[in-house]
């Protein structure tokens, strides 16, 4: 029986034929997660990369101060865990299910075979890793030179795009993405609510005027 191909197109497999993707799906391990479940911890041994089929996954690191920083939220069509498979190091971050979700875990040997057989996978991988490195550099620059209020507004816009306008994060989680305090996030959200740019609900924020929010995020 041929493997059923999920209705998801993964960036990492851009250019790979549908038949090759079916072969990968056939040997990958389907894994399901409940919200809050840890997929792997920082410095864990790396044995597989994960192609996200459904749900969202939070990529977190803990600073020496003990603070948790939310680096990214990975959704369907993306992947996580690939960096450790191309180096000898352990996992570079902790990944936790942000919502109920599903992944296809592709183990190291299968991934290496795919890279050898399909050079376009290496190109896609290089592009994704370069993009993530640029992202880290941008966040580091922002942390030093951009006002916290502006950082919060920028993260709201980015999260709004990823969640179709309604962000299911707590204020503490939004603060982790912006590298600031919950109090700052609360104040900015109240200001934007008063200006009509967002609507606040329990554990979620809905962006209602992205253009106005964008104007205040680019000052």
C-alpha positions, 0 to 999 in steps of 0.5 A, spaced: 500 500 500 502 506 498 503 511 503 498 517 504 501 523 502 499 529 508 496 535 505 502 539 507 508 542 503 514 542 507 520 547 505 525 543 507 523 538 501 522 543 496 523 540 489 523 533 491 518 529 487 511 527 490 514 520 489 520 521 493 516 524 499 511 518 499 517 514 500 519 518 506 512 518 509 512 511 509 519 510 513 518 516 517 515 515 524 508 519 526 508 522 532 502 526 536 503 531 542 499 534 547 499 541 548 505 542 553 508 536 551 516 536 550 519 533 544 526 534 546 530 538 551 536 542 550 542 538 549 539 532 548 542 527 543 539 528 536 536 522 532 531 525 528 528 531 525 521 533 525 516 535 519 510 538 522 504 536 519 499 539 524 499 544 530 505 549 533 511 547 536 515 552 541 522 553 540 525 555 547 532 556 550 533 558 557 538 564 559 544 563 564 539 568 568 534 562 568 529 566 564 526 562 558 526 565 551 521 563 546 525 563 539 520 561 534 514 558 533 514 552 528 507 550 524 505 546 518 510 546 512 516 547 517 521 543 520 525 543 527 531 539 529 535 539 523 541 543 525 543 537 530 543 532 524 548 536 520 553 537 526 556 533 532 552 537 537 546 535 541 539 539 541 540 547 541 534 548 544 528 545 547 522 544 543 515 543 546 508 542 543 504 549 543 498 546 541 496 539 540 500 537 534 503 531 529 510 530 526 513 526 522 520 524 525 525 522 520 531 519 523 538 521 521 540 515 516 534 516 512 535 524 512 542 523 510 540 518 504 535 523 502 541 529 502 545 524 498 540 522 493 537 529 492 542 535 492 536 540 492 535 538 499 541 540 501 540 547 498 533 548 501 537 546 508 542 551 507 537 556 505 533 555 512 539 555 516 541 561 513 534 564 514 534 562 522 541 565 523 539 571 520 533 571 524 537 570 531 542 576 528 536 580 527 533 579 534 540 580 538 540 587 534 533 589 536 535 587 543 540 592 544 538 598 539 530 597 539 525 600 544 522 594 548 515 597 546 517 597 538 519 590 539 513 587 542 509 591 536 513 587 531 512 580 535 505 581 535 505 583 527 509 576 526 505 572 530 499 575 527 501 572 520 503 566 523 496 565 527 491 568 522 490 574 526 488 571 532 495 570 537 493 564 542 499 566 547 499 569 554 502 575 555 508 572 559 509 568 552 509 574 548 514 577 553 518 571 551 518 573 544 520 580 545 525 579 550 521 584 555 517 583 561 510 581 562 508 588 565 511 592 558 507 587 554 500 588 558 501 596 557 503 596 550 497 591 549 492 596 553 495 602 549 493 598 542 486 596 545 485 603 546 487 605 539 483 599 536 489 595 533 487 589 537 482 586 541 484 582 548 481 576 550 483 570 555 489 567 553 489 570 546 490 577 542 486 578 535 489 584 531 484 588 528 488 593 525 495 591 522 496 597 518 496 602 524 500 597 528 505 596 523 506 604 523 507 604 530 512 598 530 516 601 525 518 608 528 
